[in-house]
């Protein structure tokens, strides 16, 4: 799945459906795929959105989770296939110190939960 290409193509078709936070007049294939609000919109438009919950069993390996860190900064994580001793899935993310696999699934307010379907 070439997410950069797919998101750019969708933004070209439906630019008005995407956030206008950055004041752009058209899609920018160099950065759009790195902006969490754009990814959330793309995942919702593709039907990948599933319910947000506080139940660790609802989060499967490979799921994508978006959240807010540091107050209101959007962040994205991938659910790992590893779990804590309590059964909570670890997540893979980069919060500024390089990619890490950590027990942080419920550390931040979750804003979205997505399961990518094979196409």
Biopython code that builds the backbone (N, CA, C, O; Angstrom):
import numpy as np
from Bio.PDB.StructureBuilder import StructureBuilder

atoms = [
    (1, "UNK", "N", (0.856, -1.174, 0.000)),
    (1, "UNK", "CA", (0.000, 0.000, 0.000)),
    (1, "UNK", "C", (0.900, 1.234, 0.000)),
    (1, "UNK", "O", (1.662, 1.444, 0.944)),
    (2, "UNK", "N", (0.821, 2.031, -1.026)),
    (2, "UNK", "CA", (1.589, 3.265, -1.101)),
    (2, "UNK", "C", (0.686, 4.394, -0.582)),
    (2, "UNK", "O", (-0.034, 5.043, -1.340)),
    (3, "UNK", "N", (0.754, 4.596, 0.721)),
    (3, "UNK", "CA", (-0.139, 5.554, 1.376)),
    (3, "UNK", "C", (0.078, 6.972, 0.858)),
    (3, "UNK", "O", (-0.881, 7.731, 0.720)),
    (4, "UNK", "N", (1.309, 7.332, 0.575)),
    (4, "UNK", "CA", (1.582, 8.663, 0.046)),
    (4, "UNK", "C", (0.822, 8.889, -1.261)),
    (4, "UNK", "O", (0.183, 9.925, -1.446)),
    (5, "UNK", "N", (0.896, 7.922, -2.153)),
    (5, "UNK", "CA", (0.225, 8.024, -3.453)),
    (5, "UNK", "C", (-1.297, 7.999, -3.303)),
    (5, "UNK", "O", (-1.999, 8.821, -3.893)),
    (6, "UNK", "N", (-1.796, 7.061, -2.518)),
    (6, "UNK", "CA", (-3.246, 6.919, -2.355)),
    (6, "UNK", "C", (-3.872, 8.152, -1.710)),
    (6, "UNK", "O", (-4.925, 8.617, -2.147)),
    (7, "UNK", "N", (-3.233, 8.676, -0.685)),
    (7, "UNK", "CA", (-3.772, 9.859, -0.021)),
    (7, "UNK", "C", (-3.729, 11.057, -0.971)),
    (7, "UNK", "O", (-4.683, 11.831, -1.035)),
    (8, "UNK", "N", (-2.639, 11.209, -1.700)),
    (8, "UNK", "CA", (-2.534, 12.329, -2.646)),
    (8, "UNK", "C", (-3.630, 12.248, -3.709)),
    (8, "UNK", "O", (-4.260, 13.256, -4.029)),
    (9, "UNK", "N", (-3.853, 11.070, -4.249)),
    (9, "UNK", "CA", (-4.893, 10.900, -5.266)),
    (9, "UNK", "C", (-6.274, 11.225, -4.701)),
    (9, "UNK", "O", (-7.094, 11.849, -5.374)),
    (10, "UNK", "N", (-6.527, 10.799, -3.464)),
    (10, "UNK", "CA", (-7.825, 11.097, -2.854)),
    (10, "UNK", "C", (-7.969, 12.589, -2.582)),
    (10, "UNK", "O", (-9.047, 13.156, -2.758)),
    (11, "UNK", "N", (-6.890, 13.220, -2.155)),
    (11, "UNK", "CA", (-6.957, 14.665, -1.919)),
    (11, "UNK", "C", (-7.181, 15.431, -3.220)),
    (11, "UNK", "O", (-7.840, 16.470, -3.218)),
    (12, "UNK", "N", (-6.647, 14.934, -4.319)),
    (12, "UNK", "CA", (-6.886, 15.587, -5.612)),
    (12, "UNK", "C", (-8.362, 15.505, -5.990)),
    (12, "UNK", "O", (-8.912, 16.440, -6.572)),
    (13, "UNK", "N", (-9.002, 14.380, -5.655)),
    (13, "UNK", "CA", (-10.419, 14.182, -5.990)),
    (13, "UNK", "C", (-11.345, 14.939, -5.055)),
    (13, "UNK", "O", (-12.391, 15.432, -5.478)),
    (14, "UNK", "N", (-10.967, 15.034, -3.786)),
    (14, "UNK", "CA", (-11.889, 15.564, -2.776)),
    (14, "UNK", "C", (-11.181, 16.518, -1.816)),
    (14, "UNK", "O", (-11.316, 16.395, -0.599)),
    (15, "UNK", "N", (-10.433, 17.461, -2.367)),
    (15, "UNK", "CA", (-9.639, 18.360, -1.540)),
    (15, "UNK", "C", (-10.477, 19.073, -0.484)),
    (15, "UNK", "O", (-10.009, 19.284, 0.635)),
    (16, "UNK", "N", (-11.686, 19.439, -0.819)),
    (16, "UNK", "CA", (-12.530, 20.184, 0.126)),
    (16, "UNK", "C", (-12.943, 19.346, 1.336)),
    (16, "UNK", "O", (-13.408, 19.902, 2.331)),
    (17, "UNK", "N", (-12.787, 18.050, 1.273)),
    (17, "UNK", "CA", (-13.141, 17.172, 2.388)),
    (17, "UNK", "C", (-12.026, 17.080, 3.439)),
    (17, "UNK", "O", (-12.233, 16.545, 4.528)),
    (18, "UNK", "N", (-10.869, 17.595, 3.106)),
    (18, "UNK", "CA", (-9.699, 17.495, 3.977)),
    (18, "UNK", "C", (-9.529, 18.756, 4.820)),
    (18, "UNK", "O", (-10.009, 19.823, 4.440)),
    (19, "UNK", "N", (-8.848, 18.641, 5.963)),
    (19, "UNK", "CA", (-8.643, 19.807, 6.830)),
    (19, "UNK", "C", (-7.941, 20.952, 6.108)),
    (19, "UNK", "O", (-7.114, 20.737, 5.221)),
    (20, "UNK", "N", (-8.287, 22.165, 6.506)),
    (20, "UNK", "CA", (-7.699, 23.362, 5.901)),
    (20, "UNK", "C", (-6.745, 24.058, 6.874)),
    (20, "UNK", "O", (-6.473, 25.251, 6.741)),
    (21, "UNK", "N", (-6.258, 23.327, 7.821)),
    (21, "UNK", "CA", (-5.413, 23.857, 8.894)),
    (21, "UNK", "C", (-4.197, 24.613, 8.367)),
    (21, "UNK", "O", (-3.776, 25.603, 8.966)),
    (22, "UNK", "N", (-3.632, 24.157, 7.256)),
    (22, "UNK", "CA", (-2.365, 24.694, 6.771)),
    (22, "UNK", "C", (-2.539, 25.764, 5.703)),
    (22, "UNK", "O", (-1.543, 26.281, 5.195)),
    (23, "UNK", "N", (-3.760, 26.109, 5.350)),
    (23, "UNK", "CA", (-4.004, 27.169, 4.387)),
    (23, "UNK", "C", (-3.594, 26.861, 2.959)),
    (23, "UNK", "O", (-3.348, 27.775, 2.172)),
    (24, "UNK", "N", (-3.518, 25.594, 2.621)),
    (24, "UNK", "CA", (-3.128, 25.211, 1.264)),
    (24, "UNK", "C", (-4.289, 25.397, 0.290)),
    (24, "UNK", "O", (-5.456, 25.319, 0.676)),
    (25, "UNK", "N", (-3.961, 25.639, -0.949)),
    (25, "UNK", "CA", (-4.971, 25.792, -2.006)),
    (25, "UNK", "C", (-5.120, 24.523, -2.828)),
    (25, "UNK", "O", (-6.074, 24.371, -3.591)),
    (26, "UNK", "N", (-4.146, 23.592, -2.661)),
    (26, "UNK", "CA", (-4.177, 22.326, -3.387)),
    (26, "UNK", "C", (-3.333, 21.309, -2.619)),
    (26, "UNK", "O", (-2.556, 21.685, -1.742)),
    (27, "UNK", "N", (-3.478, 20.042, -2.939)),
    (27, "UNK", "CA", (-2.697, 19.014, -2.243)),
    (27, "UNK", "C", (-1.192, 19.193, -2.457)),
    (27, "UNK", "O", (-0.748, 19.721, -3.477)),
    (28, "UNK", "N", (-0.430, 18.742, -1.475)),
    (28, "UNK", "CA", (1.030, 18.763, -1.552)),
    (28, "UNK", "C", (1.519, 17.343, -1.291)),
    (28, "UNK", "O", (1.586, 16.903, -0.143)),
    (29, "UNK", "N", (1.860, 16.628, -2.366)),
    (29, "UNK", "CA", (2.213, 15.214, -2.247)),
    (29, "UNK", "C", (3.459, 14.977, -1.400)),
    (29, "UNK", "O", (3.722, 13.844, -0.998)),
    (30, "UNK", "N", (4.220, 16.017, -1.128)),
    (30, "UNK", "CA", (5.442, 15.867, -0.349)),
    (30, "UNK", "C", (5.206, 15.825, 1.156)),
    (30, "UNK", "O", (6.060, 15.331, 1.893)),
    (31, "UNK", "N", (4.072, 16.329, 1.631)),
    (31, "UNK", "CA", (3.856, 16.426, 3.071)),
    (31, "UNK", "C", (2.494, 15.908, 3.526)),
    (31, "UNK", "O", (2.355, 15.495, 4.677)),
    (32, "UNK", "N", (1.499, 15.919, 2.663)),
    (32, "UNK", "CA", (0.132, 15.594, 3.087)),
    (32, "UNK", "C", (0.019, 14.264, 3.825)),
    (32, "UNK", "O", (-0.745, 14.160, 4.785)),
    (33, "UNK", "N", (0.754, 13.259, 3.404)),
    (33, "UNK", "CA", (0.680, 11.929, 4.010)),
    (33, "UNK", "C", (1.342, 11.869, 5.387)),
    (33, "UNK", "O", (1.217, 10.865, 6.089)),
    (34, "UNK", "N", (2.031, 12.916, 5.772)),
    (34, "UNK", "CA", (2.688, 12.958, 7.080)),
    (34, "UNK", "C", (1.869, 13.737, 8.103)),
    (34, "UNK", "O", (2.277, 13.854, 9.259)),
    (35, "UNK", "N", (0.748, 14.260, 7.705)),
    (35, "UNK", "CA", (-0.094, 15.062, 8.600)),
    (35, "UNK", "C", (-1.238, 14.191, 9.123)),
    (35, "UNK", "O", (-2.078, 13.709, 8.363)),
    (36, "UNK", "N", (-1.242, 14.008, 10.423)),
    (36, "UNK", "CA", (-2.215, 13.111, 11.052)),
    (36, "UNK", "C", (-3.659, 13.496, 10.731)),
    (36, "UNK", "O", (-4.452, 12.599, 10.445)),
    (37, "UNK", "N", (-4.052, 14.778, 10.760)),
    (37, "UNK", "CA", (-5.439, 15.092, 10.398)),
    (37, "UNK", "C", (-5.808, 14.639, 8.979)),
    (37, "UNK", "O", (-6.940, 14.217, 8.742)),
    (38, "UNK", "N", (-4.872, 14.722, 8.047)),
    (38, "UNK", "CA", (-5.137, 14.233, 6.689)),
    (38, "UNK", "C", (-5.298, 12.720, 6.682)),
    (38, "UNK", "O", (-6.193, 12.190, 6.024)),
    (39, "UNK", "N", (-4.434, 12.027, 7.412)),
    (39, "UNK", "CA", (-4.533, 10.566, 7.485)),
    (39, "UNK", "C", (-5.860, 10.149, 8.097)),
    (39, "UNK", "O", (-6.494, 9.211, 7.613)),
    (40, "UNK", "N", (-6.286, 10.821, 9.144)),
    (40, "UNK", "CA", (-7.580, 10.503, 9.770)),
    (40, "UNK", "C", (-8.710, 10.650, 8.751)),
    (40, "UNK", "O", (-9.592, 9.796, 8.661)),
    (41, "UNK", "N", (-8.673, 11.733, 7.994)),
    (41, "UNK", "CA", (-9.710, 11.960, 6.981)),
    (41, "UNK", "C", (-9.672, 10.863, 5.932)),
    (41, "UNK", "O", (-10.714, 10.322, 5.562)),
    (42, "UNK", "N", (-8.483, 10.531, 5.451)),
    (42, "UNK", "CA", (-8.365, 9.480, 4.438)),
    (42, "UNK", "C", (-8.886, 8.144, 4.967)),
    (42, "UNK", "O", (-9.655, 7.466, 4.285)),
    (43, "UNK", "N", (-8.475, 7.765, 6.168)),
    (43, "UNK", "CA", (-8.919, 6.490, 6.739)),
    (43, "UNK", "C", (-10.441, 6.451, 6.909)),
    (43, "UNK", "O", (-11.065, 5.425, 6.641)),
    (44, "UNK", "N", (-11.033, 7.548, 7.347)),
    (44, "UNK", "CA", (-12.501, 7.605, 7.475)),
    (44, "UNK", "C", (-13.165, 7.476, 6.107)),
    (44, "UNK", "O", (-14.127, 6.725, 5.946)),
    (45, "UNK", "N", (-12.647, 8.213, 5.121)),
    (45, "UNK", "CA", (-13.234, 8.167, 3.779)),
    (45, "UNK", "C", (-13.160, 6.775, 3.171)),
    (45, "UNK", "O", (-14.035, 6.397, 2.392)),
    (46, "UNK", "N", (-12.138, 6.011, 3.508)),
    (46, "UNK", "CA", (-11.970, 4.649, 2.989)),
    (46, "UNK", "C", (-12.764, 3.616, 3.781)),
    (46, "UNK", "O", (-12.797, 2.446, 3.401)),
    (47, "UNK", "N", (-13.401, 4.027, 4.869)),
    (47, "UNK", "CA", (-14.199, 3.098, 5.672)),
    (47, "UNK", "C", (-13.378, 2.271, 6.645)),
    (47, "UNK", "O", (-13.819, 1.203, 7.069)),
    (48, "UNK", "N", (-12.197, 2.742, 7.005)),
    (48, "UNK", "CA", (-11.322, 1.997, 7.905)),
    (48, "UNK", "C", (-11.582, 2.292, 9.378)),
    (48, "UNK", "O", (-11.014, 1.632, 10.248)),
    (49, "UNK", "N", (-12.422, 3.263, 9.662)),
    (49, "UNK", "CA", (-12.656, 3.686, 11.040)),
    (49, "UNK", "C", (-13.451, 2.630, 11.807)),
    (49, "UNK", "O", (-14.469, 2.129, 11.329)),
    (50, "UNK", "N", (-12.975, 2.307, 12.985)),
    (50, "UNK", "CA", (-13.690, 1.421, 13.905)),
    (50, "UNK", "C", (-13.811, 2.155, 15.232)),
    (50, "UNK", "O", (-13.157, 3.177, 15.437)),
    (51, "UNK", "N", (-14.623, 1.656, 16.113)),
    (51, "UNK", "CA", (-14.884, 2.354, 17.364)),
    (51, "UNK", "C", (-13.665, 2.512, 18.255)),
    (51, "UNK", "O", (-12.816, 1.625, 18.346)),
    (52, "UNK", "N", (-13.601, 3.656, 18.907)),
    (52, "UNK", "CA", (-12.591, 3.909, 19.930)),
    (52, "UNK", "C", (-13.127, 3.354, 21.238)),
    (52, "UNK", "O", (-14.288, 3.574, 21.585)),
    (53, "UNK", "N", (-12.286, 2.638, 21.958)),
    (53, "UNK", "CA", (-12.700, 2.113, 23.252)),
    (53, "UNK", "C", (-11.514, 2.093, 24.198)),
    (53, "UNK", "O", (-10.384, 2.377, 23.798)),
    (54, "UNK", "N", (-11.768, 1.766, 25.417)),
    (54, "UNK", "CA", (-10.715, 1.602, 26.418)),
    (54, "UNK", "C", (-10.467, 0.128, 26.692)),
    (54, "UNK", "O", (-9.800, -0.224, 27.664)),
    (55, "UNK", "N", (-11.005, -0.735, 25.834)),
    (55, "UNK", "CA", (-10.840, -2.183, 25.981)),
    (55, "UNK", "C", (-9.637, -2.623, 25.150)),
    (55, "UNK", "O", (-9.670, -2.525, 23.923)),
    (56, "UNK", "N", (-8.577, -3.106, 25.798)),
    (56, "UNK", "CA", (-7.383, -3.503, 25.050)),
    (56, "UNK", "C", (-7.644, -4.583, 24.007)),
    (56, "UNK", "O", (-6.930, -4.660, 23.008)),
    (57, "UNK", "N", (-8.651, -5.413, 24.225)),
    (57, "UNK", "CA", (-8.955, -6.495, 23.290)),
    (57, "UNK", "C", (-9.475, -5.987, 21.945)),
    (57, "UNK", "O", (-9.454, -6.720, 20.956)),
    (58, "UNK", "N", (-9.938, -4.748, 21.905)),
    (58, "UNK", "CA", (-10.448, -4.170, 20.661)),
    (58, "UNK", "C", (-9.335, -3.740, 19.700)),
    (58, "UNK", "O", (-9.597, -3.449, 18.533)),
    (59, "UNK", "N", (-8.105, -3.701, 20.190)),
    (59, "UNK", "CA", (-6.976, -3.210, 19.399)),
    (59, "UNK", "C", (-6.132, -4.384, 18.925)),
    (59, "UNK", "O", (-5.529, -5.102, 19.723)),
    (60, "UNK", "N", (-6.104, -4.564, 17.600)),
    (60, "UNK", "CA", (-5.438, -5.706, 16.988)),
    (60, "UNK", "C", (-4.101, -5.297, 16.371)),
    (60, "UNK", "O", (-3.917, -4.136, 16.007)),
    (61, "UNK", "N", (-3.167, -6.247, 16.252)),
    (61, "UNK", "CA", (-1.892, -5.931, 15.607)),
    (61, "UNK", "C", (-2.112, -5.327, 14.216)),
    (61, "UNK", "O", (-2.888, -5.841, 13.410)),
    (62, "UNK", "N", (-1.413, -4.233, 13.965)),
    (62, "UNK", "CA", (-1.539, -3.547, 12.685)),
    (62, "UNK", "C", (-2.571, -2.433, 12.674)),
    (62, "UNK", "O", (-2.593, -1.623, 11.747)),
    (63, "UNK", "N", (-3.430, -2.379, 13.691)),
    (63, "UNK", "CA", (-4.393, -1.281, 13.762)),
    (63, "UNK", "C", (-3.644, 0.042, 13.882)),
    (63, "UNK", "O", (-2.528, 0.096, 14.397)),
    (64, "UNK", "N", (-4.268, 1.090, 13.404)),
    (64, "UNK", "CA", (-3.709, 2.436, 13.514)),
    (64, "UNK", "C", (-4.547, 3.207, 14.515)),
    (64, "UNK", "O", (-5.777, 3.171, 14.478)),
    (65, "UNK", "N", (-3.866, 3.901, 15.407)),
    (65, "UNK", "CA", (-4.530, 4.680, 16.445)),
    (65, "UNK", "C", (-4.010, 6.109, 16.368)),
    (65, "UNK", "O", (-2.802, 6.338, 16.304)),
    (66, "UNK", "N", (-4.937, 7.072, 16.377)),
    (66, "UNK", "CA", (-4.538, 8.472, 16.444)),
    (66, "UNK", "C", (-4.924, 8.999, 17.819)),
    (66, "UNK", "O", (-5.868, 8.522, 18.448)),
    (67, "UNK", "N", (-4.172, 9.991, 18.264)),
    (67, "UNK", "CA", (-4.407, 10.537, 19.597)),
    (67, "UNK", "C", (-3.899, 11.973, 19.645)),
    (67, "UNK", "O", (-3.381, 12.499, 18.660)),
    (68, "UNK", "N", (-4.058, 12.589, 20.803)),
    (68, "UNK", "CA", (-3.543, 13.935, 21.052)),
    (68, "UNK", "C", (-2.465, 13.831, 22.123)),
    (68, "UNK", "O", (-2.672, 13.206, 23.163)),
    (69, "UNK", "N", (-1.324, 14.440, 21.866)),
    (69, "UNK", "CA", (-0.242, 14.478, 22.848)),
    (69, "UNK", "C", (0.076, 15.934, 23.177)),
    (69, "UNK", "O", (-0.184, 16.835, 22.380)),
    (70, "UNK", "N", (0.632, 16.145, 24.342)),
    (70, "UNK", "CA", (1.035, 17.505, 24.717)),
    (70, "UNK", "C", (-0.092, 18.505, 24.639)),
    (70, "UNK", "O", (0.117, 19.656, 24.255)),
    (71, "UNK", "N", (-1.277, 18.078, 24.999)),
    (71, "UNK", "CA", (-2.434, 18.962, 24.954)),
    (71, "UNK", "C", (-3.269, 18.751, 23.705)),
    (71, "UNK", "O", (-4.349, 18.162, 23.762)),
    (72, "UNK", "N", (-2.760, 19.238, 22.562)),
    (72, "UNK", "CA", (-3.603, 19.188, 21.367)),
    (72, "UNK", "C", (-2.838, 18.819, 20.102)),
    (72, "UNK", "O", (-3.321, 19.074, 18.999)),
    (73, "UNK", "N", (-1.664, 18.228, 20.238)),
    (73, "UNK", "CA", (-0.883, 17.874, 19.048)),
    (73, "UNK", "C", (-1.291, 16.492, 18.551)),
    (73, "UNK", "O", (-1.282, 15.532, 19.322)),
    (74, "UNK", "N", (-1.649, 16.376, 17.267)),
    (74, "UNK", "CA", (-2.047, 15.078, 16.728)),
    (74, "UNK", "C", (-0.852, 14.130, 16.632)),
    (74, "UNK", "O", (0.262, 14.540, 16.309)),
    (75, "UNK", "N", (-1.109, 12.864, 16.916)),
    (75, "UNK", "CA", (-0.068, 11.837, 16.935)),
    (75, "UNK", "C", (-0.663, 10.551, 16.370)),
    (75, "UNK", "O", (-1.880, 10.364, 16.396)),
    (76, "UNK", "N", (0.185, 9.671, 15.863)),
    (76, "UNK", "CA", (-0.284, 8.420, 15.271)),
    (76, "UNK", "C", (0.592, 7.275, 15.751)),
    (76, "UNK", "O", (1.797, 7.436, 15.946)),
    (77, "UNK", "N", (-0.038, 6.101, 15.941)),
    (77, "UNK", "CA", (0.665, 4.924, 16.442)),
    (77, "UNK", "C", (0.131, 3.690, 15.720)),
    (77, "UNK", "O", (-1.006, 3.677, 15.247)),
    (78, "UNK", "N", (0.964, 2.655, 15.641)),
    (78, "UNK", "CA", (0.547, 1.374, 15.087)),
    (78, "UNK", "C", (0.538, 0.368, 16.221)),
    (78, "UNK", "O", (1.490, 0.305, 16.999)),
    (79, "UNK", "N", (-0.518, -0.417, 16.327)),
    (79, "UNK", "CA", (-0.618, -1.426, 17.377)),
    (79, "UNK", "C", (0.325, -2.584, 17.054)),
    (79, "UNK", "O", (0.327, -3.109, 15.940)),
    (80, "UNK", "N", (1.112, -2.964, 18.032)),
    (80, "UNK", "CA", (2.080, -4.048, 17.899)),
    (80, "UNK", "C", (1.412, -5.401, 18.132)),
    (80, "UNK", "O", (0.275, -5.474, 18.598)),
    (81, "UNK", "N", (2.136, -6.467, 17.800)),
    (81, "UNK", "CA", (1.665, -7.814, 18.104)),
    (81, "UNK", "C", (2.119, -8.253, 19.501)),
    (81, "UNK", "O", (1.806, -9.361, 19.935)),
    (82, "UNK", "N", (2.846, -7.395, 20.194)),
    (82, "UNK", "CA", (3.292, -7.693, 21.556)),
    (82, "UNK", "C", (2.387, -7.008, 22.558)),
    (82, "UNK", "O", (1.791, -5.972, 22.264)),
    (83, "UNK", "N", (2.286, -7.597, 23.755)),
    (83, "UNK", "CA", (1.416, -7.062, 24.805)),
    (83, "UNK", "C", (2.154, -6.988, 26.129)),
    (83, "UNK", "O", (3.177, -7.645, 26.325)),
    (84, "UNK", "N", (1.626, -6.184, 27.028)),
    (84, "UNK", "CA", (2.137, -6.126, 28.390)),
    (84, "UNK", "C", (1.663, -7.374, 29.129)),
    (84, "UNK", "O", (0.841, -8.131, 28.612)),
    (85, "UNK", "N", (2.176, -7.585, 30.329)),
    (85, "UNK", "CA", (1.749, -8.719, 31.146)),
    (85, "UNK", "C", (0.244, -8.649, 31.441)),
    (85, "UNK", "O", (-0.395, -9.678, 31.664)),
    (86, "UNK", "N", (-0.312, -7.444, 31.441)),
    (86, "UNK", "CA", (-1.747, -7.255, 31.697)),
    (86, "UNK", "C", (-2.588, -7.433, 30.437)),
    (86, "UNK", "O", (-3.814, -7.338, 30.492)),
    (87, "UNK", "N", (-1.934, -7.692, 29.295)),
    (87, "UNK", "CA", (-2.674, -7.932, 28.056)),
    (87, "UNK", "C", (-2.958, -6.695, 27.226)),
    (87, "UNK", "O", (-3.753, -6.756, 26.288)),
    (88, "UNK", "N", (-2.330, -5.576, 27.549)),
    (88, "UNK", "CA", (-2.526, -4.348, 26.773)),
    (88, "UNK", "C", (-1.501, -4.327, 25.640)),
    (88, "UNK", "O", (-0.302, -4.461, 25.885)),
    (89, "UNK", "N", (-1.969, -4.159, 24.404)),
    (89, "UNK", "CA", (-1.032, -4.130, 23.275)),
    (89, "UNK", "C", (-0.035, -2.976, 23.376)),
    (89, "UNK", "O", (-0.375, -1.877, 23.814)),
    (90, "UNK", "N", (1.181, -3.247, 22.968)),
    (90, "UNK", "CA", (2.170, -2.187, 22.820)),
    (90, "UNK", "C", (1.867, -1.441, 21.529)),
    (90, "UNK", "O", (1.121, -1.934, 20.683)),
    (91, "UNK", "N", (2.446, -0.251, 21.377)),
    (91, "UNK", "CA", (2.300, 0.507, 20.135)),
    (91, "UNK", "C", (3.684, 0.863, 19.607)),
    (91, "UNK", "O", (4.654, 0.954, 20.360)),
    (92, "UNK", "N", (3.749, 1.058, 18.310)),
    (92, "UNK", "CA", (4.968, 1.512, 17.655)),
    (92, "UNK", "C", (4.697, 2.943, 17.203)),
    (92, "UNK", "O", (3.725, 3.222, 16.500)),
    (93, "UNK", "N", (5.581, 3.837, 17.625)),
    (93, "UNK", "CA", (5.387, 5.243, 17.271)),
    (93, "UNK", "C", (6.712, 5.985, 17.398)),
    (93, "UNK", "O", (7.696, 5.463, 17.922)),
    (94, "UNK", "N", (6.705, 7.211, 16.906)),
    (94, "UNK", "CA", (7.865, 8.089, 17.017)),
    (94, "UNK", "C", (7.372, 9.382, 17.636)),
    (94, "UNK", "O", (6.680, 10.176, 16.999)),
    (95, "UNK", "N", (7.736, 9.572, 18.870)),
    (95, "UNK", "CA", (7.293, 10.772, 19.577)),
    (95, "UNK", "C", (8.459, 11.736, 19.777)),
    (95, "UNK", "O", (8.495, 12.506, 20.736)),
    (96, "UNK", "N", (9.417, 11.672, 18.841)),
    (96, "UNK", "CA", (10.510, 12.623, 18.850)),
    (96, "UNK", "C", (11.869, 12.041, 19.181)),
    (96, "UNK", "O", (12.878, 12.736, 19.067)),
    (97, "UNK", "N", (11.919, 10.804, 19.582)),
    (97, "UNK", "CA", (13.203, 10.186, 19.925)),
    (97, "UNK", "C", (13.451, 8.951, 19.076)),
    (97, "UNK", "O", (14.158, 8.035, 19.498)),
    (98, "UNK", "N", (12.876, 8.921, 17.884)),
    (98, "UNK", "CA", (12.995, 7.768, 17.005)),
    (98, "UNK", "C", (11.871, 6.783, 17.260)),
    (98, "UNK", "O", (11.174, 6.864, 18.271)),
    (99, "UNK", "N", (11.703, 5.859, 16.336)),
    (99, "UNK", "CA", (10.628, 4.867, 16.460)),
    (99, "UNK", "C", (10.888, 3.965, 17.663)),
    (99, "UNK", "O", (11.999, 3.475, 17.866)),
    (100, "UNK", "N", (9.834, 3.759, 18.456)),
    (100, "UNK", "CA", (9.931, 2.905, 19.638)),
    (100, "UNK", "C", (8.672, 2.063, 19.763)),
    (100, "UNK", "O", (7.594, 2.454, 19.317)),
    (101, "UNK", "N", (8.832, 0.903, 20.378)),
    (101, "UNK", "CA", (7.709, 0.039, 20.720)),
    (101, "UNK", "C", (7.528, 0.159, 22.229)),
    (101, "UNK", "O", (8.406, -0.214, 23.006)),
    (102, "UNK", "N", (6.370, 0.689, 22.630)),
    (102, "UNK", "CA", (6.159, 1.005, 24.038)),
    (102, "UNK", "C", (4.732, 0.687, 24.476)),
    (102, "UNK", "O", (3.838, 0.490, 23.654)),
    (103, "UNK", "N", (4.549, 0.645, 25.768)),
    (103, "UNK", "CA", (3.221, 0.490, 26.352)),
    (103, "UNK", "C", (2.629, 1.883, 26.553)),
    (103, "UNK", "O", (2.685, 2.439, 27.650)),
    (104, "UNK", "N", (2.062, 2.438, 25.483)),
    (104, "UNK", "CA", (1.517, 3.799, 25.542)),
    (104, "UNK", "C", (0.115, 3.898, 24.924)),
    (104, "UNK", "O", (-0.379, 5.001, 24.690)),
    (105, "UNK", "N", (-0.522, 2.758, 24.658)),
    (105, "UNK", "CA", (-1.812, 2.776, 23.959)),
    (105, "UNK", "C", (-2.812, 3.724, 24.610)),
    (105, "UNK", "O", (-3.478, 4.497, 23.920)),
    (106, "UNK", "N", (-2.919, 3.668, 25.925)),
    (106, "UNK", "CA", (-3.916, 4.489, 26.618)),
    (106, "UNK", "C", (-3.285, 5.665, 27.359)),
    (106, "UNK", "O", (-3.897, 6.221, 28.271)),
    (107, "UNK", "N", (-2.064, 6.050, 26.975)),
    (107, "UNK", "CA", (-1.378, 7.166, 27.631)),
    (107, "UNK", "C", (-1.902, 8.528, 27.193)),
    (107, "UNK", "O", (-1.738, 9.519, 27.904)),
    (108, "UNK", "N", (-2.534, 8.577, 26.021)),
    (108, "UNK", "CA", (-2.993, 9.834, 25.447)),
    (108, "UNK", "C", (-4.459, 9.695, 25.046)),
    (108, "UNK", "O", (-4.921, 8.582, 24.798)),
    (109, "UNK", "N", (-5.203, 10.807, 24.977)),
    (109, "UNK", "CA", (-6.598, 10.736, 24.521)),
    (109, "UNK", "C", (-6.675, 10.237, 23.069)),
    (109, "UNK", "O", (-6.127, 10.863, 22.162)),
    (110, "UNK", "N", (-7.348, 9.127, 22.867)),
    (110, "UNK", "CA", (-7.471, 8.530, 21.534)),
    (110, "UNK", "C", (-8.527, 9.279, 20.727)),
    (110, "UNK", "O", (-9.637, 9.520, 21.199)),
    (111, "UNK", "N", (-8.153, 9.642, 19.493)),
    (111, "UNK", "CA", (-9.067, 10.374, 18.614)),
    (111, "UNK", "C", (-9.547, 9.540, 17.431)),
    (111, "UNK", "O", (-10.484, 9.934, 16.737)),
    (112, "UNK", "N", (-8.918, 8.396, 17.197)),
    (112, "UNK", "CA", (-9.338, 7.548, 16.090)),
    (112, "UNK", "C", (-8.715, 6.171, 16.186)),
    (112, "UNK", "O", (-7.624, 5.993, 16.728)),
    (113, "UNK", "N", (-9.441, 5.194, 15.641)),
    (113, "UNK", "CA", (-8.982, 3.791, 15.615)),
    (113, "UNK", "C", (-9.355, 3.253, 14.253)),
    (113, "UNK", "O", (-10.516, 3.320, 13.849)),
    (114, "UNK", "N", (-8.370, 2.716, 13.539)),
    (114, "UNK", "CA", (-8.571, 2.309, 12.145)),
    (114, "UNK", "C", (-7.994, 0.927, 11.903)),
    (114, "UNK", "O", (-6.925, 0.581, 12.405)),
    (115, "UNK", "N", (-8.727, 0.148, 11.123)),
    (115, "UNK", "CA", (-8.257, -1.158, 10.676)),
    (115, "UNK", "C", (-8.249, -1.132, 9.158)),
    (115, "UNK", "O", (-9.289, -0.989, 8.515)),
    (116, "UNK", "N", (-7.048, -1.275, 8.597)),
    (116, "UNK", "CA", (-6.882, -1.218, 7.150)),
    (116, "UNK", "C", (-7.299, -2.562, 6.549)),
    (116, "UNK", "O", (-6.822, -3.621, 6.957)),
    (117, "UNK", "N", (-8.183, -2.490, 5.590)),
    (117, "UNK", "CA", (-8.653, -3.694, 4.893)),
    (117, "UNK", "C", (-7.834, -3.878, 3.619)),
    (117, "UNK", "O", (-7.545, -2.910, 2.916)),
    (118, "UNK", "N", (-7.469, -5.097, 3.331)),
    (118, "UNK", "CA", (-6.733, -5.390, 2.093)),
    (118, "UNK", "C", (-7.617, -5.049, 0.893)),
    (118, "UNK", "O", (-8.820, -5.313, 0.898)),
    (119, "UNK", "N", (-7.017, -4.472, -0.107)),
    (119, "UNK", "CA", (-7.797, -4.089, -1.304)),
    (119, "UNK", "C", (-7.264, -4.793, -2.515)),
    (119, "UNK", "O", (-7.781, -4.606, -3.616)),
]
sb = StructureBuilder()
sb.init_structure("model")
sb.init_model(0)
sb.init_chain("A")
sb.init_seg("    ")
for serial, (resi, resn, name, xyz) in enumerate(atoms, 1):
    if name == "N":
        sb.init_residue(resn, " ", resi, " ")
    sb.init_atom(name, np.array(xyz, "f"), 0.0, 1.0, " ", f" {name:<3s}", serial, name[0])
structure = sb.get_structure()
